[in-house]
Amino acid sequence: MESKGRVLVAMSGGIDSSVAAVLLHEQGYEVIGMTMKTWDYASSGGDKKETGCCSLDSINDARHIAVSLGFPHYILDIREEFGDSVIDYFTQEYVDGRTPNPCVMCNTHIKWDALLRRADQLGCEFIATGHYAQIRQENGRYVISKGVDTLKDQSYVLWGVSQSSLARTILPLGGLTKARIREMATERGFVDLVNKSESYEICFVPDNDYRGFLKRRLPELEEQVAGGNFVDVAGKVIGKHEGYPFYTVGQRKGLGKAFGFPAYVIEIRKETNEVVIGQIEDLNRTGMWVGQLNMQKYAEIPTEGLETLTKVRYKDAGTDAIIHQFADKIKVDFHDAVSGIAPGQAAVFYEGNDVVGGGWILKSYQKGSVFENYQSFEVNKA
């Protein structure tokens, strides 16, 4: 069979990327497997053993698949660029009073760029991953759309991939369900993959204790931010906290203090080291501003605006909203109130199943607020 071209497949050692590599191999592509070493668990201070996409076990699993099918496999050490980009970003976002999304940052700014650079070196026309999403070309643009398995859909994390990168990307699993992928692995004798547990935590925070990670990464931080005030939504001081970076919008547990009512973190105020506490209804917002945009389906939003389903976090079902573009920012007006919008998280705009584009949440607001106005937002956002 004539080769369809050479493709560099990102292989984490898990079932999804392994089946992606197998399918491309069977479809007649010349496959080269690549496993990225992003992080040393020992340096994270966690006491759990390595799991997920960074571990030696995962590298060996990926290599085993490649060897058994007869295609080459390489290990790519990107610890330095991963540390510089993803981990520095992760810590800086908390220091800036925002809630980071390191998996989006890693996907779009590290893995795609690193893969494409190595693809060029190895003479690969294409790269491929095991993400549950679909890609097509339409009206001269590359469009990401949801995977058919709605429970596993990962289109949300791919909003930041550029048009030039999408032009060389293959997503073999987008039209398959997780159940079918398990069947395919079993049929091909990869039983160990089917039984392998999957890792969902942030790879460099294995115990999910981001506070501990921040304290180890920035030893001086705790002392610098200790002793700030908890305030209520009216601004009244109602207690002391450990420092604003150690709290996130929507947080309910681990506040270190009882307030006499079901208390939630409503807002983080870096400038005054204040953490605003309120009740669950105080988390509701009717709009937000989104910046650092990457547009996919359309190069820009039509002047009259666009009706979308907008997601404010990965597992969010999404809320109907009209979006308008103002230069390099998008204003989102929701048709229903949305709870717990956290600056620093990714917002992704959908039209049907298609990703229109996305960006990072800068500020949320209530209808009638000064922040509805673009000029006021520009003045106040610093």
C-alpha positions as CSV (number, residue, x, y, z in Angstrom):
1,M,0.0,0.0,0.0
2,E,1.3,3.4,-0.9
3,S,2.0,5.6,2.1
4,K,-0.5,8.5,2.7
5,G,2.4,10.5,4.1
6,R,4.6,10.6,7.2
7,V,2.8,11.5,10.5
8,L,4.3,12.2,13.9
9,V,1.9,10.9,16.6
10,A,2.0,12.2,20.1
11,M,1.9,9.0,22.2
12,S,1.3,9.4,26.0
13,G,1.2,5.6,26.6
14,G,-2.5,5.7,27.2
15,I,-5.2,4.0,25.2
16,D,-6.4,7.0,23.2
17,S,-3.1,8.1,21.7
18,S,-2.0,4.4,21.2
19,V,-5.2,3.6,19.2
20,A,-4.7,6.8,17.2
21,A,-1.3,5.6,16.2
22,V,-2.5,2.1,15.4
23,L,-5.4,3.5,13.2
24,L,-3.1,5.7,11.2
25,H,-0.7,2.9,10.8
26,E,-3.5,0.7,9.5
27,Q,-4.8,3.5,7.2
28,G,-1.4,3.5,5.4
29,Y,0.4,6.4,7.0
30,E,4.1,6.1,7.8
31,V,3.8,6.5,11.6
32,I,6.5,7.8,13.9
33,G,5.7,7.8,17.6
34,M,6.8,10.5,20.0
35,T,6.4,10.6,23.7
36,M,7.1,13.9,25.5
37,K,8.8,14.0,28.8
38,T,7.3,17.1,30.4
39,W,8.0,16.8,34.1
40,D,9.9,15.0,36.9
41,Y,7.6,14.0,39.7
42,A,10.3,13.9,42.2
43,S,10.8,17.7,41.8
44,S,7.1,18.4,42.4
45,G,7.3,17.4,46.0
46,G,4.3,15.1,45.8
47,D,4.5,11.7,47.4
48,K,2.5,9.8,44.8
49,K,4.4,7.9,42.1
50,E,4.5,9.1,38.6
51,T,1.3,8.7,36.6
52,G,-0.1,10.0,33.4
53,C,1.7,11.4,30.4
54,C,5.1,12.1,32.1
55,S,6.0,8.7,33.7
56,L,8.6,6.1,32.7
57,D,5.8,3.5,32.6
58,S,3.9,5.6,30.1
59,I,7.0,6.0,27.9
60,N,7.6,2.3,28.0
61,D,3.9,1.5,27.2
62,A,4.1,3.8,24.1
63,R,7.4,2.3,23.0
64,H,5.9,-1.2,23.3
65,I,3.1,-0.3,21.0
66,A,5.4,1.2,18.4
67,V,7.8,-1.8,18.5
68,S,5.0,-4.3,18.2
69,L,3.7,-2.6,15.1
70,G,7.1,-1.9,13.6
71,F,7.3,1.8,13.6
72,P,9.9,4.1,15.2
73,H,9.4,5.7,18.6
74,Y,11.3,8.7,20.1
75,I,11.3,10.4,23.5
76,L,11.2,14.1,23.4
77,D,12.6,15.9,26.5
78,I,10.7,19.2,26.8
79,R,11.1,19.6,30.5
80,E,12.9,22.9,30.1
81,E,10.3,24.5,27.8
82,F,7.4,23.0,29.8
83,G,8.8,24.5,33.0
84,D,9.5,27.9,31.4
85,S,6.1,28.1,29.8
86,V,3.5,26.0,31.6
87,I,4.7,26.0,35.2
88,D,5.9,29.6,35.3
89,Y,2.5,30.5,33.8
90,F,0.7,28.4,36.4
91,T,2.4,30.0,39.4
92,Q,2.2,33.5,37.9
93,E,-1.5,33.3,37.3
94,Y,-2.2,32.5,41.0
95,V,0.2,35.4,42.0
96,D,-1.9,37.7,39.7
97,G,-5.1,36.6,41.4
98,R,-6.4,34.4,38.5
99,T,-7.2,30.7,38.1
100,P,-4.9,29.1,35.5
101,N,-5.7,26.4,33.0
102,P,-2.4,24.6,32.5
103,C,-3.7,21.9,30.3
104,V,-4.9,24.3,27.6
105,M,-1.6,26.2,27.8
106,C,0.3,22.9,27.5
107,N,-1.8,21.7,24.5
108,T,-1.7,24.8,22.5
109,H,1.7,26.4,23.4
110,I,3.9,23.4,24.1
111,K,2.7,20.2,22.6
112,W,1.6,21.4,19.2
113,D,4.6,23.7,18.8
114,A,7.1,21.0,20.0
115,L,5.5,18.4,17.8
116,L,5.5,20.5,14.7
117,R,9.2,21.5,15.2
118,R,10.1,17.8,15.5
119,A,7.8,16.9,12.6
120,D,9.8,19.3,10.4
121,Q,13.1,17.7,11.5
122,L,11.8,14.2,10.8
123,G,10.2,15.1,7.5
124,C,6.6,14.5,8.6
125,E,3.9,16.3,6.8
126,F,1.4,15.8,9.6
127,I,1.1,15.5,13.3
128,A,-1.6,13.6,15.2
129,T,-3.0,13.3,18.7
130,G,-5.5,11.2,20.6
131,H,-7.9,14.1,21.4
132,Y,-11.6,13.5,21.1
133,A,-12.4,16.2,18.6
134,Q,-12.9,16.5,14.8
135,I,-11.2,18.8,12.3
136,R,-12.3,19.9,8.8
137,Q,-11.6,22.6,6.2
138,E,-14.4,25.0,5.4
139,N,-14.3,28.4,3.6
140,G,-10.5,28.4,3.6
141,R,-10.3,27.9,7.4
142,Y,-9.6,24.9,9.6
143,V,-12.5,24.2,12.0
144,I,-12.4,22.1,15.2
145,S,-15.7,20.5,16.2
146,K,-16.9,18.3,19.0
147,G,-16.0,14.6,19.1
148,V,-19.0,12.3,18.6
149,D,-18.5,11.0,22.2
150,T,-20.0,13.9,24.0
151,L,-18.8,12.7,27.4
152,K,-15.2,12.6,26.2
153,D,-15.3,15.6,23.9
154,Q,-12.0,17.6,24.2
155,S,-12.7,20.4,21.6
156,Y,-12.6,22.9,24.5
157,V,-8.9,22.4,25.1
158,L,-8.0,22.9,21.4
159,W,-9.4,26.5,21.0
160,G,-5.9,27.9,21.0
161,V,-4.4,25.9,18.2
162,S,-3.5,28.2,15.3
163,Q,-4.7,27.8,11.7
164,S,-1.2,27.0,10.5
165,S,-0.9,24.2,13.1
166,L,-4.4,22.8,12.3
167,A,-3.5,22.6,8.6
168,R,-1.1,19.8,9.5
169,T,-3.1,18.1,12.3
170,I,-5.0,14.8,12.1
171,L,-7.4,13.8,14.9
172,P,-8.2,10.1,14.2
173,L,-10.5,9.6,17.2
174,G,-13.0,12.3,16.7
175,G,-15.6,10.1,15.0
176,L,-15.3,7.3,17.6
177,T,-16.7,6.6,21.1
178,K,-14.5,5.6,24.0
179,A,-16.4,2.3,24.1
180,R,-15.4,1.6,20.5
181,I,-11.8,2.6,21.1
182,R,-11.7,0.1,24.0
183,E,-13.1,-2.6,21.6
184,M,-10.5,-1.8,19.0
185,A,-7.7,-2.0,21.4
186,T,-9.0,-5.4,22.7
187,E,-9.4,-6.7,19.1
188,R,-5.8,-5.9,18.4
189,G,-4.5,-7.6,21.6
190,F,-3.6,-4.5,23.6
191,V,-5.5,-5.7,26.7
192,D,-3.1,-3.9,29.1
193,L,-4.1,-0.6,27.6
194,V,-7.8,-1.3,28.2
195,N,-7.2,-2.1,31.8
196,K,-4.8,0.8,32.5
197,S,-6.1,3.5,34.8
198,E,-6.4,7.0,33.4
199,S,-4.9,10.1,35.0
200,Y,-6.9,13.3,35.2
201,E,-4.9,15.4,37.7
202,I,-2.6,18.2,36.6
203,C,0.6,16.2,35.8
204,F,2.9,18.4,37.9
205,V,0.5,18.6,40.9
206,P,0.0,14.9,41.5
207,D,-1.8,15.2,44.8
208,N,-4.1,18.1,43.5
209,D,-2.6,20.3,46.3
210,Y,-1.9,23.4,44.3
211,R,-1.3,25.4,47.5
212,G,1.5,23.1,48.5
213,F,2.9,23.3,45.0
214,L,2.9,27.1,45.0
215,K,4.6,27.2,48.5
216,R,7.3,24.9,47.3
217,R,7.8,26.7,44.0
218,L,7.7,30.2,45.6
219,P,9.0,29.8,49.2
220,E,8.7,33.5,49.9
221,L,5.1,33.8,48.7
222,E,3.4,32.7,51.9
223,E,5.0,35.3,54.1
224,Q,4.4,38.1,51.5
225,V,0.7,37.5,51.2
226,A,-0.3,36.3,54.7
227,G,-2.8,38.3,56.8
228,G,-5.2,39.6,54.1
229,N,-8.8,40.2,54.8
230,F,-11.9,38.2,54.0
231,V,-14.6,40.8,53.1
232,D,-18.3,40.3,52.3
233,V,-19.9,41.6,49.1
234,A,-20.6,44.9,50.8
235,G,-16.9,45.3,51.6
236,K,-17.1,44.6,55.4
237,V,-14.1,42.8,56.9
238,I,-15.3,39.4,58.2
239,G,-12.0,37.6,58.9
240,K,-8.3,37.0,58.0
241,H,-7.0,34.6,55.3
242,E,-3.7,33.0,54.3
243,G,-3.1,35.1,51.2
244,Y,-5.2,35.7,48.0
245,P,-3.2,33.3,45.7
246,F,-4.4,30.4,47.8
247,Y,-8.0,30.8,46.9
248,T,-10.0,30.5,43.7
249,V,-13.4,31.9,42.5
250,G,-16.2,29.5,43.4
251,Q,-14.2,27.7,46.2
252,R,-16.4,26.3,48.9
253,K,-14.1,24.1,51.0
254,G,-10.8,24.8,52.7
255,L,-11.5,28.4,53.6
256,G,-10.1,27.9,57.0
257,K,-12.9,29.7,58.7
258,A,-16.7,29.2,59.4
259,F,-18.8,32.2,58.3
260,G,-22.2,31.0,59.7
261,F,-23.6,30.5,56.2
262,P,-22.6,28.3,53.1
263,A,-19.7,30.5,52.0
264,Y,-18.1,30.8,48.6
265,V,-15.2,32.8,47.2
266,I,-16.8,35.4,44.9
267,E,-13.8,37.5,43.8
268,I,-10.0,37.7,44.3
269,R,-8.6,41.2,44.8
270,K,-4.8,41.1,44.3
271,E,-4.2,44.8,44.8
272,T,-5.7,44.9,48.3
273,N,-5.1,41.2,49.2
274,E,-8.8,40.7,49.8
275,V,-10.9,37.6,49.2
276,V,-14.6,38.4,48.7
277,I,-16.9,35.9,50.4
278,G,-20.6,35.5,49.7
279,Q,-23.4,33.1,49.1
280,I,-23.9,30.9,46.0
281,E,-26.2,33.4,44.3
282,D,-23.5,36.1,44.6
283,L,-21.4,34.1,42.1
284,N,-23.9,34.8,39.3
285,R,-22.8,36.9,36.4
286,T,-24.5,38.0,33.2
287,G,-21.4,38.9,31.1
288,M,-17.7,38.8,30.7
289,W,-14.7,40.1,28.7
290,V,-12.4,37.6,27.0
291,G,-8.9,38.5,25.6
292,Q,-5.8,36.8,24.0
293,L,-8.2,35.5,21.4
294,N,-7.6,32.7,18.8
295,M,-10.3,32.5,16.2
296,Q,-11.0,29.3,14.3
297,K,-14.2,29.0,12.3
298,Y,-14.3,32.7,11.5
299,A,-11.4,35.1,11.2
300,E,-13.5,37.7,13.2
301,I,-16.9,38.0,14.7
302,P,-19.6,39.8,12.4
303,T,-20.3,43.4,13.4
304,E,-23.8,42.5,14.4
305,G,-22.5,39.9,16.8
306,L,-22.9,36.1,16.9
307,E,-25.2,33.8,18.8
308,T,-23.1,31.1,20.5
309,L,-23.0,28.5,23.2
310,T,-20.2,29.7,25.4
311,K,-18.3,27.5,27.9
312,V,-16.4,29.0,30.8
313,R,-14.7,25.8,32.0
314,Y,-13.9,22.3,30.7
315,K,-16.9,20.4,32.1
316,D,-19.3,23.3,31.6
317,A,-22.4,22.4,29.6
318,G,-22.3,25.9,28.1
319,T,-24.7,28.8,28.1
320,D,-26.4,30.6,25.2
321,A,-24.7,34.0,24.7
322,I,-24.3,36.7,22.1
323,I,-20.7,37.8,21.5
324,H,-19.4,41.0,20.0
325,Q,-15.7,41.7,19.1
326,F,-14.0,44.9,20.1
327,A,-10.5,44.9,18.5
328,D,-8.6,42.2,20.4
329,K,-11.3,41.4,22.9
330,I,-14.7,39.7,22.9
331,K,-17.7,40.9,25.0
332,V,-20.0,38.0,26.0
333,D,-23.5,38.7,27.1
334,F,-25.2,35.6,28.5
335,H,-28.9,34.9,28.0
336,D,-29.0,33.3,31.5
337,A,-26.8,34.0,34.5
338,V,-23.6,31.9,34.8
339,S,-22.1,31.0,38.2
340,G,-18.5,31.0,39.1
341,I,-16.8,32.7,36.2
342,A,-13.1,32.7,37.1
343,P,-10.6,35.1,35.4
344,G,-7.8,33.1,34.0
345,Q,-9.9,30.2,32.8
346,A,-10.5,29.7,29.1
347,A,-13.8,30.7,27.4
348,V,-14.7,28.8,24.3
349,F,-17.4,29.9,21.8
350,Y,-19.4,27.3,19.9
351,E,-21.7,27.5,16.9
352,G,-23.5,24.2,16.9
353,N,-20.7,21.7,17.3
354,D,-18.1,24.0,15.8
355,V,-15.5,25.9,17.8
356,V,-15.8,29.6,16.7
357,G,-12.8,30.5,18.8
358,G,-11.8,31.2,22.4
359,G,-9.6,33.2,24.7
360,W,-8.8,33.8,28.4
361,I,-11.4,35.3,30.7
362,L,-10.4,38.8,31.8
363,K,-13.3,40.0,33.8
364,S,-16.9,39.1,34.6
365,Y,-19.7,41.5,35.4
366,Q,-23.4,41.9,36.2
367,K,-25.8,43.7,33.9
368,G,-25.7,47.4,34.6
369,S,-22.1,47.3,35.9
370,V,-19.5,49.8,34.7
371,F,-17.6,46.9,33.3
372,E,-20.2,46.4,30.6
373,N,-18.6,49.4,28.9
374,Y,-15.5,48.7,26.8
375,Q,-13.8,52.0,27.7
376,S,-14.5,51.6,31.4
377,F,-13.1,48.1,31.2
378,E,-9.9,49.4,29.4
379,V,-9.4,52.0,32.2
380,N,-10.0,49.6,35.0
381,K,-8.4,46.4,33.9
382,A,-4.8,47.2,34.8
